[in-house]
């Protein structure tokens, strides 16, 4: 009978500890991983805008230069 009570007590202790760990993991996932996800989205948006700026910044002058070269060639 004593062994059964000891086993039951140990199992109850383990159950409480597992519930505690589960609560901590859930809390970490909701709080900390959410911030990381927001940072990744922010970086993705910045990269998308950056590439568009580079394309416009380099593309428009190249087109103007090509047009001017063609005009110069035709003269």
Secondary structure, DSSP 4 states (H G I P E B T S, - for coil): -HHHHHHHHHHHHHHHHHHHHHHHHHHHIIIIIHHHHHHHHHHHHHHHHHHHHHHHHHHHHHHHHHHHHHHHHH-
